[in-house]
Structure formats: C-alpha cells, structure tokens
Amino acid sequence: MRNTAFTILSSLAFLVALTWLSGCGGKAEDIDTTPFENAIQVYLKERSMELRVAEVKTIKVSGDTAEATISLEYAGEGVGAKVQWKFWFAKKDNAWVVTQHKQ
C-alpha cells in the first residue's frame, strides 16, 4: 500500500512538472509578436540590412527585457536562404526596442 501511494504521488508530481515546463517554453504563439517584429524591422533598417522577419521561433519576456530567436529572410524579390538570429530587447517609453543581436 505504501509503495503504491508513493508511486502514484511520484507520477502525479512528474506530470505536474512536465505540464508546467511545457507551458513555460516561451513559444511565440503565446505572445503578441507584432511589437517585437516592428522593433526588429526598425533595427534592421537603421543598419541598412535588407532583411525581414520570416518567422518568430521563440520569445522569452522577463519584465522589461526579452530575448527572441528569429528566422530572417532577404527583403527583396526572389527566394533566398533563411538565417536564424537571436535578438535582445528592452522596453523603452512603453515600446520594445532591439538592444543587440547575434547571428
């Protein structure tokens, strides 16, 4: 009886932990990505980079800072290769701005 109760409680604790972890993955679907995409476009334009956001892979927001993994593609005509960059953001004047990136 004691082993059965321990097994049930252990299994329940594992399922709770698994559910919690899967809900904290920072998936882009859970967050409105528009402010981040706009901040990236401003950042790229200021640096004369002819790229655009192809896909927001992940975003992790922590208060007034955030980090995201973004797939970028060439902004011109035609098909090109996609690249994946990491961006860091800060909230300034109630808007997200890119503070740095890593290719």
C-alpha positions in Angstrom: 0.0 0.0 0.0 2.8 2.4 0.9 4.7 1.7 -2.3 1.5 2.2 -4.4 0.8 5.6 -2.8 4.4 6.7 -3.3 4.3 5.6 -7.0 1.0 7.5 -7.5 2.3 10.7 -5.9 5.6 10.5 -7.8 3.8 10.0 -11.1 1.4 12.9 -10.3 4.4 15.2 -9.3 6.1 14.3 -12.6 3.0 15.1 -14.7 2.6 18.4 -12.9 6.2 19.3 -13.5 6.0 18.3 -17.1 2.9 20.3 -17.7 4.4 23.4 -16.0 7.6 23.1 -18.1 5.7 22.7 -21.4 3.7 25.8 -20.6 6.8 28.0 -19.9 8.6 27.4 -23.1 8.3 30.9 -24.4 6.6 29.9 -27.6 5.8 32.7 -29.9 2.2 31.6 -30.2 1.7 32.6 -26.5 2.9 36.2 -27.1 1.8 39.0 -29.4 4.9 39.1 -31.7 4.0 42.3 -33.6 5.8 44.8 -31.3 8.9 42.6 -31.5 8.8 42.2 -35.2 8.3 46.0 -35.6 11.3 46.6 -33.3 13.4 44.2 -35.4 12.4 46.0 -38.7 13.4 49.4 -37.3 16.7 47.9 -36.1 17.5 46.3 -39.4 16.5 49.4 -41.4 18.7 51.6 -39.2 21.6 49.3 -40.1 20.7 49.1 -43.8 20.2 45.4 -43.6 17.9 44.2 -46.4 16.2 41.5 -44.3 12.7 40.9 -42.9 11.2 38.6 -40.3 10.3 35.3 -41.8 9.3 33.6 -38.5 9.4 34.2 -34.8 10.7 31.0 -33.3 10.7 31.8 -29.6 10.3 34.8 -27.3 11.1 34.9 -23.6 9.9 38.0 -21.8 11.2 38.9 -18.4 9.8 42.2 -17.1 11.2 45.0 -19.2 13.6 42.8 -21.2 13.1 40.0 -23.7 15.1 37.7 -26.0 13.9 36.0 -29.1 15.1 33.6 -31.8 14.0 34.9 -35.2 14.2 33.5 -38.7 15.1 36.2 -41.2 15.0 36.3 -45.0 16.1 38.6 -47.7 13.6 41.5 -48.1 14.0 41.9 -51.8 12.5 39.9 -54.7 13.1 36.3 -55.2 13.8 33.4 -52.9 16.8 33.3 -50.6 18.1 31.4 -47.7 16.7 32.0 -44.2 19.0 32.7 -41.4 18.3 32.4 -37.7 19.4 35.2 -35.3 19.0 35.9 -31.6 17.7 39.3 -30.6 17.6 41.0 -27.2 15.1 43.7 -26.4 14.4 46.4 -23.7 11.2 48.2 -23.1 11.7 52.0 -23.5 8.9 54.5 -23.4 6.4 51.7 -23.4 7.7 50.1 -26.6 10.1 47.3 -27.3 13.5 48.2 -28.9 16.3 45.9 -30.0 19.4 46.3 -27.9 21.6 43.7 -29.6 21.6 40.7 -31.9 23.8 37.7 -32.5 24.0 35.9 -35.8 
